[in-house]
Amino acid sequence: KIIRLVTTNDRWVGVSERGKRCGEWHGRAKLTQVQVDEIRELREEHCVSLDKLAMHFGISIRTVRDIVAYRIWATTPARFKRG
């Protein structure tokens, strides 16, 4: 994918191909991309349990399960814009 920079305001936000905010820039995001990467690494490389990850990051076990299965947080921004 090609990442394009579009300017409008002060702050850069990641948006999907449809122009919707995604990842940590989504209004309801509780995690950053760095935290999501850390969750995946801890689970995949160190076999940390889902419940321990959920407690550590303050999220539900279901959310952790969906993150490590790439059901959520699978979208990388197609472009960035100021928003």
Disulfide bonds with the S-S distance in Angstrom:
none
